[in-house]
């Protein structure tokens, strides 16, 4: 990999945007975080969708006394643990299938948003679709027949979240200056994690008070949590809708139909490699390690519940701790990003992630304590890596191509998004135990780090 021409910096005003716009933009991360923390990672999927609630009754009954944890090879061989492994494997496959939709849609939608000045419109529309999918989860009863409805709704919610995120990320340059892009990006990620903490605390309180005497059989507790997440998303997205201005249309960008947009996309990608090669190679390298970062959160809660025997309350408390650490570290490291450079932050974070994941795998017989230690360290590194990746791309993106480049950012990630789910599912299927999925995620992170080290980026300069 080599640097050709230094990519043009995005057009950012030296005048700081109003604080109301900055905070309203950052609150979108807060608004959508319950989908990531409560639905995807720590509650709905890990404690409900891949639980024995969706196993045949006769298999679920094999662990009626709760003695099987599936953490050891002996327990993993039982029909009960095999059934849970099947659910986690199938969930991995449908996660991969959802990525195909983003792969097809994201770059062209981004290109059209650049040309038409409709980034905000796409954020709002896709956020509404995300809220709708969370509402659909209310109808996923505790029965094996409803597993695929739940998995499909989660997957489509992920697609909506990704499409919204493409345009939301592209609007970063509208609410920051070259001097503040790192801290503004970190503020968004940090608020998202802190919002996740509050959402998880609410779930813990409801559980502790046993839902105030409400009958929560047939999975009603989890279904109400999904409904609450939908309301949360709508309510906290309102400041973004009211206060963040729409991006201006780019008259120098081609306005074409949807399918003709793919022709424009191919030409733009070829031009990107010719004129802004560092940006192009960064998209490729980041696609790999970002898929590993996504895998950490997508399957972390599943590992806690299935492999390490965490109870429902323990998983949620674990999630609160991880979001707290991730939120604080992301906001703080955002300032280091502006000072020392995003690339340095990303490299350090990926190294920490790899070591921590291997620690969890090789010392897994130590049980919950090992997973707690490894998880806390992992969470401290994931957020900064995500936020700095967004900030670095904002700095590298040529003027007028933010939507398209961030669409490519999502798409290249989706091109590689089969890696974590594939290796997760394949290693579980090969070894017959959920904890072997850790090695698949670790391998993706290691390959991504290696690729990033070979990308020659412009030297960071403090502004």
Buried (B, 14 or more C-beta within 10 A) or exposed (E): BEBBEBBBBBEBEEEBBEEEBBBBBBBBBBBBBBBBBBBBBBBBBBBBBBBBBBBEEEBBEBBEEEEBBBBBEEBBEBEBBBBBBBBBBBBBBBBBBBBBBBBEBBBBBBBBBBBBBBBBBBBBBBBBBBBBBBBBBBEBBBEBEBBBBBBBBBBBBBBBBBBBBBBBBBBBBBBBBBBBBBBBBBBBBBBBBBBBBBBBBBBBEBBEEEEEEEEBEEBBBBBBBBBBBBEBBBEBBEBBBEBBEBBEBBEEBBBBEEEEBBEBBEEBBEEBEEBBBBBBBBBBBBBBBBBBBBBBBBBBBBBBBBBBBBEBEBBBBBBBBBBBBBBBBBBBBBEBBBEBBBBBBBBBBBBBBBBBBBBBBEBBEBBBEBBBBBBBBBBBBBBBBBBBBBBBBBBBBBBBBBBBBBBBBBBBBBBBBBBBBBBBBBBBBEBBBBBBBBBBBBBBBBBBBEBBEEBEBBEBEEB
